[in-house]
Amino acid sequence: MAAVATCGGDAGSVGSAVATASKSNVTSFQRRGPRASGTNDSSPRLVSITGTRPSVRNGQLLVSTGLPALDQLLGGGLAVGTVLLIEEDKYNIYSSLLFKYFLAEGIVSGHTLLVASANEDPANILQELPAPLLDDNCKKEFDEDVYNHKTPESNIKMKIAWRYQLLPKMEIRPVSSSRFGHYYDTSKRIPQELIEASKWHGFFLPEKISSTLKVEPCSLTYGYIKLLQFIQNIIYEEGFDGSNPQKKQKNILRIGIQNLGSPLWGDDICCTENGDSSHSLTKFLYVLRGLLRTSLSACIITMPTHLIQNKAVIAHVTNLSDIVVGLESFIGSERETNPLYKDYHGLIHIRQIPRLNNLVCDESDVKDLGFKLKRKLFTIEVDSTSL
Amino acid sequence: MLDSLLALGGLVLLRDSVEWEGRSLLKALVKKSALCGEQVHILGCEVSEEEFREGFDSQINNRLVYHDFFRDPLNWSKTGEALPGGPLGALRAMCKRTDLGPVTIALDSLSWLLLHLPCTTLCQTLHAVSHQDSCPGDGSPVGKVHVLGLLHEELHGPGPMGALSSLAQTEVTLGGTVGQASARILCRRPRQRPTDQTQWFSILPDFSLDLQEGPSIESQPHSDPHISPVDPTAHLTFNLHLSRKEREARDSLTLPFQFSSEKQEALLRPRPSQATSHIFYEPDAYDDLDQEDPDDDLDI
């Protein structure tokens, strides 16, 4: 498991830790007096990477998925070194939205991105990411959404009988990189300067494969082999696995793979039940997990499982992934007109949560969750009809 | 809706069956594109060229570019006329076209291609062909590409059908009642909800499209009259609503830690002696006035 050094063992990491702490003011506790010189400092310093936090349960390093509601359901966030698999809904509307939230969170937190797709150019995907809501706008957006539903007579400011009303309001600095989990406005696009300031690598399959290439049959589909090599190169060259000792700050690599398993990747798992490359997808996931576990990276994969013909493969894929979230949208189904489900656009099923360095996993008690795409927000709520 | 099918671009699947054939609709759409001035390519694999061109007048026939793969699909006669690479090579050649302007490619039929080519290769090629307009490499605007594929849905299993449906921008399923053909059009715009409409139509002998209103459907009684929602605040033992007077009283209530100016002055003003309350105390016989030894057990 990718571990974060908690106490400075050698001078090199202490030096980088001091540089980290002094560069980004991640806490509001200010040290009084002159700071002790870095080389003689014997107090343990936490090497903190922006956009991550340790889990409150077992200290596992977590990154946000981009949706604070989903983070809460998954036990705090996505653990570094794991795979989040999203089973796509039928028309791939909401799963691509979750994919974009994950990437947008990476840009806002300053992580490096790796976007792989077989049907869309990664540059186009990045252009369509939602815009982040900064702190001072955030509350306004929420109030706007909430007040739309309230009746006018209840629109009264709540009178607080406690002393807190007299306290001066705390100024929260709008430093977005020090927070964990941000809110996004899906009706606006991410500003261009944020994309340009971020570091990203794109993998677009039609560019990597020339159409006249004669591919000899092997155990892994050619597209998967190229993708794994690409990911491995990036991890090695940029030092996410610690192979090149990083003098600069440690960072997380966020990998996003879109529509894995669709025929556009060259995999016929969606076309036939027993095809030639029936084990290709499972082998890919196995190798990918090995790459992730030995590096500081987190991966999101969307997969059209509703197209996979062989149901046993879905079970294998679920076992080979860490977190599996299934989306079921009501579009086109009879539930769309059902008055029970009129508040929601679909259901979310948390199919699997991993047990990482643990005997128990962080399952939430609530199993029935519905989601709704409001005008600007994607919200996940407990399905009230099931209570 | 059916006539604006070609406005969107991308892959259009025409799913037909034995009862409702789709080739006439395909020919009607081809005729429409030709009349609009688009360049039309036909990949003919299932029927002969003469049969396909039958019913079109000469003006349209001159605009059609026909690639014949029916007569000699595997190029055994080696006349050199057939394109190298078969239908797949022809499709790939269309990916790399250099002339601008909108193009319509009609595949007759996609089922034939699915049965003769591996599904993944076909999907990848179709995707490359239908998405040319979205990636202008040299900056010049490339016209829209419409790919019309005729698919016989009874020939294929759910796997290939699902795979092609997920690729297609529009799916037209043919059906109907006795004497009237209908088309169920499912339109998937990227990132928007898919729209689903049914359009009744008929094809005239010269392959022009005639849109019609559907046959009169007798109004069906609504099953399950809508149950009025139960009001949960109906029979409660406590009062959830406030009358106006109560609300005014609540609003005018000052809270304990809310300092108004009157309260502040009342606290700061020095207390007048006559306003204070006094405590009158009569010491009892048993009361001990010695404060230092209340239990009276010190032996001093």
Boltz contact constraints between the chains, C-beta under 6 A:
constraints:
  - contact:
      token1: [A, 91]
      token2: [B, 194]
      max_distance: 6.0
  - contact:
      token1: [A, 161]
      token2: [B, 255]
      max_distance: 6.0
  - contact:
      token1: [A, 163]
      token2: [B, 257]
      max_distance: 6.0
  - contact:
      token1: [A, 211]
      token2: [B, 92]
      max_distance: 6.0
  - contact:
      token1: [A, 263]
      token2: [B, 119]
      max_distance: 6.0
  - contact:
      token1: [A, 263]
      token2: [B, 120]
      max_distance: 6.0
  - contact:
      token1: [A, 263]
      token2: [B, 123]
      max_distance: 6.0
  - contact:
      token1: [A, 263]
      token2: [B, 163]
      max_distance: 6.0
  - contact:
      token1: [A, 264]
      token2: [B, 123]
      max_distance: 6.0
  - contact:
      token1: [A, 264]
      token2: [B, 124]
      max_distance: 6.0
  - contact:
      token1: [A, 264]
      token2: [B, 127]
      max_distance: 6.0
  - contact:
      token1: [A, 266]
      token2: [B, 120]
      max_distance: 6.0
  - contact:
      token1: [A, 268]
      token2: [B, 119]
      max_distance: 6.0
  - contact:
      token1: [A, 268]
      token2: [B, 120]
      max_distance: 6.0
  - contact:
      token1: [A, 270]
      token2: [B, 163]
      max_distance: 6.0
  - contact:
      token1: [A, 271]
      token2: [B, 119]
      max_distance: 6.0
  - contact:
      token1: [A, 271]
      token2: [B, 159]
      max_distance: 6.0
  - contact:
      token1: [A, 271]
      token2: [B, 160]
      max_distance: 6.0
  - contact:
      token1: [A, 271]
      token2: [B, 163]
      max_distance: 6.0
  - contact:
      token1: [A, 272]
      token2: [B, 159]
      max_distance: 6.0
  - contact:
      token1: [A, 307]
      token2: [B, 162]
      max_distance: 6.0
  - contact:
      token1: [A, 309]
      token2: [B, 159]
      max_distance: 6.0
  - contact:
      token1: [A, 331]
      token2: [B, 193]
      max_distance: 6.0
